[in-house]
Amino acid sequence: MISVRIAALTDLAEGSATKFDLGEDQVVAVVRIDDQVYVIGDVCSHANVSLSGGEVDEAECTLECPKHGSEFDLRSGEPISLPATKPVPAYEVKIVDGDVYVELSHE
């Protein structure tokens, strides 16, 4: 595993998703809810649509695809509503000295 710095925690808007390109075809949606940060793959598993343009439900900890309305659990990447049936990647996040890092496996 390698840690990649995404941003300072204070740079992430609360309750919305931000798209980050980590290189090597890894694009993620980063969501801050209070002091917790979630990182999932940015491309909907149902259609080639950026999830970071969708609505965050802070109470349910989900991100809704802006195209067809599938909701994804930010903790696991699992879809919890149709039409998506396949999960998106979910990544481990660490906050160190106010900076947000995502853990990526190197293959």
C-alpha positions as CSV (number, residue, x, y, z in Angstrom):
1,M,0.0,0.0,0.0
2,I,1.1,3.5,-0.7
3,S,-0.4,6.7,0.8
4,V,-1.2,9.5,-1.5
5,R,-1.9,13.0,-0.1
6,I,-5.2,14.3,-1.4
7,A,-5.7,17.7,0.3
8,A,-5.8,19.4,3.7
9,L,-8.9,18.5,5.6
10,T,-9.8,22.2,5.8
11,D,-9.7,22.4,2.0
12,L,-12.6,19.9,1.6
13,A,-16.1,21.3,1.6
14,E,-18.3,19.6,4.1
15,G,-21.3,17.6,2.6
16,S,-20.2,17.6,-1.0
17,A,-18.1,15.5,-3.3
18,T,-14.9,16.6,-4.9
19,K,-13.2,14.8,-7.8
20,F,-9.5,14.1,-7.6
21,D,-7.4,12.5,-10.4
22,L,-4.7,10.4,-8.7
23,G,-3.0,9.4,-12.0
24,E,-2.8,6.1,-13.7
25,D,-6.5,6.1,-14.5
26,Q,-7.5,6.4,-10.8
27,V,-10.1,9.1,-10.3
28,V,-11.9,9.3,-7.0
29,A,-14.7,11.1,-5.4
30,V,-13.8,12.5,-1.9
31,V,-16.5,13.4,0.5
32,R,-16.2,15.1,3.9
33,I,-18.9,14.6,6.5
34,D,-17.9,16.5,9.7
35,D,-14.3,15.4,10.4
36,Q,-14.7,12.0,8.5
37,V,-13.5,11.7,4.9
38,Y,-14.7,9.0,2.5
39,V,-13.1,8.1,-0.8
40,I,-14.7,6.0,-3.5
41,G,-14.2,5.5,-7.2
42,D,-15.6,8.4,-9.1
43,V,-17.1,6.5,-12.0
44,C,-20.6,5.0,-11.6
45,S,-20.7,1.3,-12.1
46,H,-23.9,1.5,-14.0
47,A,-22.9,4.2,-16.5
48,N,-19.8,6.2,-17.3
49,V,-20.8,9.2,-15.2
50,S,-18.8,11.1,-12.6
51,L,-20.2,10.5,-9.1
52,S,-18.6,13.6,-7.7
53,G,-21.3,15.6,-9.5
54,G,-24.0,13.9,-7.4
55,E,-25.7,14.7,-4.1
56,V,-24.4,13.6,-0.7
57,D,-26.8,12.4,1.9
58,E,-24.8,13.0,5.1
59,A,-27.3,11.2,7.4
60,E,-27.3,8.0,5.2
61,C,-23.6,8.4,4.3
62,T,-24.3,8.0,0.6
63,L,-23.5,9.6,-2.7
64,E,-26.1,9.7,-5.5
65,C,-25.2,9.3,-9.2
66,P,-26.4,12.5,-10.9
67,K,-27.4,10.6,-14.1
68,H,-29.7,7.7,-13.0
69,G,-30.0,8.2,-9.2
70,S,-28.2,5.1,-7.9
71,E,-26.9,5.7,-4.4
72,F,-23.6,4.3,-3.2
73,D,-22.5,3.7,0.4
74,L,-19.5,5.9,1.0
75,R,-18.1,3.4,3.5
76,S,-18.1,0.4,1.2
77,G,-18.8,1.6,-2.3
78,E,-21.8,-0.8,-2.5
79,P,-24.8,0.4,-4.4
80,I,-27.9,0.6,-2.2
81,S,-30.4,1.5,-5.0
82,L,-30.9,0.6,-8.6
83,P,-30.1,0.8,-11.4
84,A,-26.5,0.2,-10.3
85,T,-25.8,-3.4,-9.1
86,K,-22.0,-3.5,-8.9
87,P,-19.9,-1.6,-6.3
88,V,-17.4,1.0,-6.9
89,P,-14.0,0.9,-5.2
90,A,-13.8,2.2,-1.7
91,Y,-10.5,3.3,-0.3
92,E,-9.0,3.5,3.2
93,V,-8.4,7.1,4.3
94,K,-6.1,8.5,6.9
95,I,-5.9,12.0,8.3
96,V,-2.4,12.9,9.5
97,D,-1.6,16.4,10.9
98,G,-4.6,17.8,9.1
99,D,-3.8,16.3,5.8
100,V,-6.0,13.6,4.1
101,Y,-4.3,10.6,2.6
102,V,-5.8,7.7,0.6
103,E,-4.3,4.3,0.7
104,L,-3.7,2.8,-2.7
105,S,-2.5,-0.7,-3.5
106,H,0.3,-0.9,-6.0
107,E,0.0,-3.7,-8.5
